[in-house]
Each structure stands twice: as C-alpha cells, then as structure tokens.
Amino acid sequence: MADKETKAKAEAAAAAAASSSTSEPEVEAQVKQIEALSIEGTGCPPDPPSAIHRIAPTTPPVHSPEPVAMHSPEPSSSSPVLLNIGGRKYTTTVETLTQREPDSMLGAMFSGRHTLPHQRATGMVFVDRDGKHFRHVLNWLRDGAIPVLSESEYQQLLREAEYYQLLVNRITLNCVSFSHKFRFDPTVVHKGLADCINERLGWKKIESSEAELTRKDVIKSIQAQRVRFRGVNLSGLDLSKLDLSEVDFSYACIKNTDFSCANLHKAKFGVEASSSSFRNAYLRECEFIGADLQESVLDGANLRSANLQDARLTQCSFIETDLHSAHLQTANLTGANLRGANLEAANLKGAKLSGTNLQGANLQRAYLREVDLRDTQLTGAKLGGANLLGAIR
C-alpha cells in the first residue's frame, strides 16, 4: 500500500511540473497579442488572464507628483485672518469677511478662489488703504453696526465702503397676484454699508432731483378731506403759508422745503426733512419721530406738545421756539441753537445736548434726567423745578 501511494504522488508532481513548463510560453504569447492589439488601436484589449498578474513585477509603481493648485485652498469659516490695512493690524475670521456681503471685494478675496500674497514674516495680508476706518468696516461685517461720526468722517468711511464694494447686495422679491396678473414687489432690501452711510448723510438717492409736484399741485391736493404725500418728493418747494394741517408726509423727501408760516397742526413727518425752513410755522402736536431735521430752521415756530422723540436735530435753529411739553426723549440736539426757547415741562430724557446753546431758555419743570449738560451753554437759563436726577453737570 505504501509503494502505491508513493508512486501516485510522484506521478502527480510530474504532471504539475509538465503543466508549469508548458504554461509560460502560452502566457507570453497572450501578452504579446494584447500589446499588439493596443499598438494597432483595434480596440480595448480583453482583461488579461490571472497568470499575467502572477508574472507582474513586484516593484511598486512610481507615481508622478500631482500638480499644485494655483489658487488658495478654501479656508475654514472660523480660520483667523491677519490683516495689515495701511500699517494698522486687524485680526478677524473668514466668516466675518464673507458672510454679510459675499459679493464685496473682501468676500471675493477670502472666498478661497484667489491666491493672496502674505507677508512671509507675519503671515498678514496687506491692503494699501487707510486703516483708520477699517474697524468700522469690520463692525459692519460682524453685526451691521453703523458708527456715529461727523459728516467729514462719514465721507471718509464712505470712500472706504465704496472701495471694498460694500454696496446693496441682495433684494428679496415677493410675487403678488392681482386678478391673475403677477408683479414682483421688493420686500426686503439688504442694504450695504455705503447705502446706510448715504442715508446718514442725507444723501438718500431718489429717482429725480426735482420735486414731483408743484406748489399748485399741492394746493389742489389739500382741498381733499384727507391728504397724504407718503413717499412723494417735495424737495425745494415753496409751501409757505399753506394750510397743511393733519397732512401725512411720512417717507416723503422734503429737503430744503419752505414751510414758513404754514399751518402744520398734527402733521406727520417721515425721515427726510433736513435743511428745511419751518420759521414761524404752526407745528403744534405734529409728529417728527425719528425724523432727520438736521440744519433746519424752526425759529419762532409753535411746537407745543410736538413729538420729536429720537429725531436728528443736529445744528438746528430753535431760537425763541415754543417747545412747551414737547417730547424730545433721546433726540440728538448736538450743536443746536435753542437760545430763548420755551422748553417748560418738555421731556429731554437721554437727549444729546453736546454743544447745545440753551442760553436764556425756559427749562422750568423740564425733565432732564440722565442728560449730560457739561458742554451745554446754560447762561441765563431757567431751571426752576426741573428734574435733574442723574444729570451730569
């Protein structure tokens, strides 16, 4: 039995050796046939047999290095960014520079699409601009904050905002149906920094620089029982001595408009009324909430019980104006002239009175809590019974 098993194993080994010796020429012939097909371009060769894999070289293939991208890789939104703006150094994030105004120059610079030259020693990105106001640019990009600046400083910041292209960036539209007809109404305008500065400067853009109505048009309109000039441009018109009581001027543009001696009892004004004249006008119980009246003249006007809360009244003239019981909470009266004005029982809580002239003014029983009076001219002013709790003098 042992001799038979030994003989069988020997025959099997011989058969395997014979098979191995005859397979190599067949494999080489198949390889040459595949190479020939590839060279002649007759089509894609069939998958090589497994034997080809057995004779393949064991040395790993050498891969050529991949080309380096010419643009910067897209940074993480929380990646810190070091900036050198005209010699002033700032630190912020990619998210801050790209999120609020992605179409701005800064949004494009740090989007990851462009290569930015960095200073080798510090890793900073240098921008050849005045760095004084760039902190205001960053605060705008962070939370939409508009600083309180002088007119000249606003103009400087406006130049920077225009350079960085911080303009109106998006308008959201609503589709409104009227009898199966559709039109698009802009509902949400995402303003840029430049547009907000223009509004602060009183340079709000309007379609026409001329008034949309004439004095005669206004006279005809006020014959109606209820008159509204909402959103109408009345800039530069002479509306003096007209009876405009209870007229609604909300959102109207009335820059440089003459309301002298007009009857504006209970009239309602919007945000754009700068450099206008209300000299000797009757403005009792009128509404100027949040209105921009800077550099307007209201000398001798009757503003009893008028509501000027949060109004911008910088550089306004209120000489001998009657402001008895007027609402002036948190109004900005910086540089205003209220010489000889009647402010008896007026509410001035939180009002800004830096550089305000109150010489000879009647402030009896006025509410002056939490008001800074250090730079206010009060020579000859009457303060009997005034509430000065928390006021700084």
C-alpha positions in Angstrom: 0.0 0.0 0.0 2.9 2.4 0.8 4.5 1.8 -2.6 1.3 2.6 -4.4 0.8 5.9 -2.5 4.4 6.9 -3.2 4.0 6.1 -6.9 0.8 8.2 -7.1 2.4 11.3 -5.5 5.3 11.0 -7.9 3.1 10.9 -10.9 1.1 14.0 -9.7 4.2 16.0 -9.2 5.5 15.2 -12.6 2.2 16.2 -14.2 2.3 19.6 -12.3 5.8 20.2 -13.4 4.9 19.5 -17.0 1.9 21.8 -16.8 4.0 24.6 -15.4 6.6 24.3 -18.1 4.1 24.5 -20.8 2.0 27.4 -19.4 4.7 30.1 -19.6 5.0 30.2 -23.4 1.2 30.5 -23.6 1.1 33.4 -21.2 3.9 35.2 -23.1 2.0 34.7 -26.4 -1.2 36.2 -24.8 0.7 39.2 -23.5 2.3 39.9 -27.0 -1.2 39.6 -28.5 -2.6 42.2 -26.1 0.3 44.6 -26.8 -0.1 44.2 -30.5 -3.9 45.0 -30.2 -3.1 48.1 -28.2 -0.5 49.4 -30.6 -2.6 48.8 -33.7 -5.5 50.6 -32.0 -8.0 47.9 -32.9 -10.0 48.3 -29.7 -9.8 47.8 -26.0 -8.0 44.5 -25.2 -9.7 41.9 -23.1 -8.9 41.5 -19.4 -5.6 39.6 -19.1 -5.8 36.2 -17.5 -4.8 35.7 -13.9 -1.4 34.3 -15.0 -0.4 37.8 -16.1 -0.9 39.0 -12.5 1.4 36.3 -11.3 4.2 37.4 -13.5 3.7 41.1 -12.9 6.8 42.8 -11.4 6.6 43.2 -7.6 8.2 46.6 -7.6 5.6 49.2 -6.7 4.8 51.7 -9.5 6.3 55.2 -9.2 3.6 57.9 -9.3 4.5 61.4 -10.6 3.6 64.2 -8.1 0.2 65.9 -8.7 0.3 69.5 -9.9 -0.1 72.1 -7.2 -3.3 74.2 -7.4 -2.6 77.8 -8.3 -5.4 79.1 -6.0 -5.5 79.0 -2.3 -7.4 76.1 -0.7 -10.8 77.1 0.7 -10.2 78.1 4.3 -12.4 77.2 7.2 -15.0 79.8 8.1 -13.6 80.1 11.6 -10.0 80.4 10.4 -8.3 83.5 11.8 -7.2 86.1 9.3 -4.4 88.6 10.0 -4.8 91.9 8.1 -2.4 94.8 7.6 -4.5 97.8 6.4 -2.2 100.7 5.7 0.0 99.8 8.6 -2.8 99.1 11.1 -3.2 95.5 12.2 -6.5 93.7 12.5 -7.5 90.1 13.3 -10.8 88.7 12.2 -12.2 85.5 10.6 -13.0 84.3 7.1 -16.7 84.0 8.1 -16.8 87.7 9.1 -15.3 88.8 5.8 -17.5 86.7 3.6 -20.9 86.1 5.2 -22.7 89.5 5.3 -21.6 90.8 1.9 -20.3 87.9 -0.1 -20.3 89.9 -3.4 -17.9 92.5 -1.9 -14.2 92.7 -2.7 -13.4 91.3 0.7 -15.9 88.5 0.2 -14.2 87.6 -3.1 -10.7 87.9 -1.7 -11.3 85.4 1.1 -13.6 83.0 -0.7 -10.8 80.6 -1.5 -10.9 81.3 -5.2 -7.8 83.6 -5.3 -4.2 83.5 -4.2 -3.5 86.2 -1.7 0.1 87.4 -1.1 1.1 87.0 2.5 3.9 88.7 4.3 6.4 85.9 5.0 7.4 87.1 8.4 3.9 87.7 9.8 1.5 85.8 7.6 -0.5 89.0 7.2 -2.5 90.1 4.1 -1.6 93.6 3.2 -4.2 96.1 1.8 -2.9 99.5 0.8 -5.8 101.6 2.2 -6.2 104.0 5.2 -6.6 101.7 8.2 -8.3 104.3 10.4 -11.8 103.4 9.5 -11.4 99.7 8.8 -12.6 98.9 12.3 -15.9 100.4 11.3 -15.9 98.2 8.2 -15.3 95.1 10.4 -18.1 96.1 12.8 -20.4 96.4 9.9 -19.5 93.0 8.6 -19.9 91.5 12.1 -23.2 92.8 13.1 -24.3 95.6 10.7 -23.4 98.4 13.1 -23.2 102.0 11.8 -21.0 104.3 13.9 -21.9 107.8 14.9 -19.4 110.1 13.2 -19.1 113.6 12.0 -20.0 114.5 8.4 -16.4 114.6 7.2 -15.7 111.2 8.9 -18.8 109.7 7.2 -17.4 110.9 3.9 -14.1 109.2 4.6 -15.8 106.0 5.6 -18.0 106.2 2.5 -14.9 106.1 0.3 -13.7 103.0 2.1 -17.1 101.3 1.8 -17.1 102.0 -1.9 -13.6 100.8 -2.4 -14.4 97.5 -0.6 -17.7 97.4 -2.7 -19.9 97.2 0.4 -23.0 98.1 -1.6 -26.6 96.9 -1.7 -26.1 93.2 -2.1 -29.5 91.5 -2.2 -33.2 92.2 -2.8 -35.8 89.7 -1.7 -38.8 89.7 -4.1 -42.4 88.7 -3.4 -44.8 87.7 -6.2 -48.2 89.3 -5.7 -51.3 88.3 -7.7 -53.8 90.9 -8.8 -56.7 89.4 -10.9 -54.5 86.6 -12.3 -51.8 89.2 -13.1 -48.5 88.9 -11.3 -45.9 91.5 -10.4 -42.9 91.5 -8.2 -42.6 93.8 -5.2 -39.3 94.2 -3.4 -40.0 93.5 0.2 -36.6 93.1 1.9 -33.6 95.2 0.8 -30.3 94.1 2.3 -28.5 97.4 2.3 -24.8 97.8 2.1 -22.6 100.0 4.3 -22.3 102.6 1.6 -26.1 103.0 1.3 -26.5 103.3 5.0 -23.9 106.0 5.2 -25.6 107.9 2.4 -28.8 107.8 4.4 -27.0 109.2 7.5 -25.5 112.0 5.3 -29.0 112.8 4.0 -27.9 111.8 0.5 -30.7 109.3 0.0 -30.9 108.5 -3.6 -34.1 109.4 -5.4 -35.2 108.9 -8.9 -35.4 112.6 -9.7 -33.6 115.5 -8.1 -36.6 117.7 -8.8 -39.9 117.7 -6.9 -42.6 115.5 -8.3 -45.3 118.1 -7.6 -45.6 121.9 -7.9 -47.0 124.3 -5.4 -50.2 124.5 -7.4 -50.5 120.7 -7.3 -50.2 120.7 -3.6 -52.8 123.4 -3.3 -55.2 121.4 -5.3 -54.5 118.2 -3.3 -55.1 119.8 0.1 -58.7 120.5 -0.9 -59.5 116.9 -0.2 -60.7 115.7 3.2 -57.6 113.6 3.9 -54.3 114.4 2.3 -51.3 112.1 2.1 -47.9 112.8 0.5 -46.4 109.5 1.6 -43.1 108.8 -0.3 -43.5 111.9 -2.5 -40.5 114.0 -3.4 -41.3 117.6 -2.4 -37.8 118.9 -2.1 -37.2 122.5 -2.7 -40.9 123.5 -3.0 -42.3 126.7 -1.5 -45.1 125.6 0.7 -45.1 128.6 2.9 -48.4 130.0 4.4 -50.4 126.9 3.3 -52.9 125.1 5.4 -51.3 121.7 5.7 -52.8 120.6 9.0 -53.0 116.8 9.6 -51.3 116.1 6.2 -49.3 112.9 6.2 -45.7 113.4 4.9 -44.5 110.0 6.0 -41.5 108.8 4.0 -41.7 111.9 1.8 -38.5 113.7 0.8 -38.8 117.4 1.9 -35.2 118.6 1.9 -34.7 122.3 1.5 -38.5 122.8 1.5 -40.0 126.1 2.8 -42.8 125.6 5.3 -42.5 129.1 6.8 -45.7 130.4 8.4 -47.6 127.2 7.3 -50.3 125.6 9.4 -48.9 122.1 10.1 -51.1 121.3 13.1 -50.9 117.5 13.8 -49.0 116.9 10.5 -46.9 113.7 10.3 -43.4 113.8 9.0 -41.1 111.0 8.0 -37.3 110.7 7.9 -36.2 113.1 5.3 -36.7 116.8 6.2 -33.2 118.2 6.5 -32.2 121.8 5.7 -35.9 122.9 5.5 -37.4 126.1 6.9 -40.3 125.9 9.5 -39.8 129.5 10.6 -42.9 130.8 12.5 -44.8 127.7 11.4 -47.7 126.2 13.5 -46.5 122.7 14.4 -48.5 122.0 17.5 -48.9 118.3 18.2 -47.1 117.4 15.0 -45.1 114.2 14.7 -41.4 114.1 13.9 -40.5 110.7 15.5 -37.1 109.6 14.2 -37.1 112.3 11.6 -34.0 113.9 10.1 -34.3 117.6 10.6 -30.6 118.4 10.7 -29.7 122.0 9.9 -33.3 123.0 9.6 -34.6 126.4 10.8 -37.5 126.4 13.3 -37.2 129.9 14.8 -40.3 131.2 16.3 -42.3 128.0 15.5 -45.1 126.7 17.7 -44.1 123.1 18.6 -46.2 122.7 21.7 -46.7 119.0 22.6 -44.9 118.0 19.4 -43.3 114.6 19.3 -39.6 114.8 18.3 -38.5 111.6 20.0 -35.3 110.1 18.5 -35.2 112.9 15.9 -32.0 114.1 14.5 -31.9 117.8 15.3 -28.2 118.5 15.0 -27.3 122.1 14.0 -31.0 123.1 14.0 -32.1 126.6 15.0 -34.9 126.8 17.6 -34.4 130.5 18.5 -37.4 131.6 20.7 -39.3 128.5 19.6 -42.2 127.3 21.8 -41.5 123.7 22.8 -43.7 123.6 25.8 -44.4 120.0 26.8 -42.6 118.7 23.7 -41.3 115.1 23.6 -37.6 115.2 23.0 -36.5 111.9 24.5 -33.2 110.7 23.2 -33.3 113.4 20.5 -29.9 114.4 19.1 -29.6 118.2 19.7 -25.9 118.3 19.2 -24.8 121.8 18.2 -28.4 123.1 18.1 -29.3 126.7 19.0 -32.2 126.9 21.4 -31.5 130.4 22.7 -34.5 131.8 24.4 -36.6 128.8 23.6 -39.6 127.8 25.8 -38.9 124.2 27.0 -41.1 124.3 30.0 -42.3 120.8 31.0 -40.5 119.4 28.0 -39.2 115.8 28.2 -35.5 115.7 27.4 -34.6 112.4 29.0 -31.5 110.9 27.4 -31.2 113.7 24.8 -27.8 114.6 23.4 -27.0 118.2 24.3 -23.3 118.4 23.5 -22.5 122.0 22.3 -26.2 122.9 22.5 -27.0 126.6 23.2 -29.7 126.9 25.9 -28.9 130.5 26.9 -31.9 132.2 28.3 -34.1 129.2 27.6 -37.0 128.4 29.9 -36.4 124.9 31.3 -38.7 125.1 34.3 -40.2 121.8 35.2 -38.3 120.2 32.3 -37.4 116.5 32.5 -33.6 116.4 32.2 -32.9 113.0 33.8 -29.7 111.3 32.7 -28.7 114.2 30.5 -25.1 115.3 30.0 -25.0 119.1 30.5 -21.2 119.5 30.7 -20.8 121.0 27.2 -24.2 122.8 27.2 -24.5 126.6 27.3 -27.0 127.4 30.1 -26.2 131.0 30.8 -29.4 132.7 31.9 -31.5 129.5 31.6 -34.4 129.0 34.0 -34.1 125.6 35.7 -36.7 126.0 38.5 -38.4 122.8 39.2 -36.5 120.9 36.5 -35.9 117.2 37.1 -32.1 116.9 37.0 -31.8 113.4 38.7 -28.8 111.6 37.2 -27.9 114.6 35.0 -24.2 115.3 34.6 -23.3 119.0 35.1 
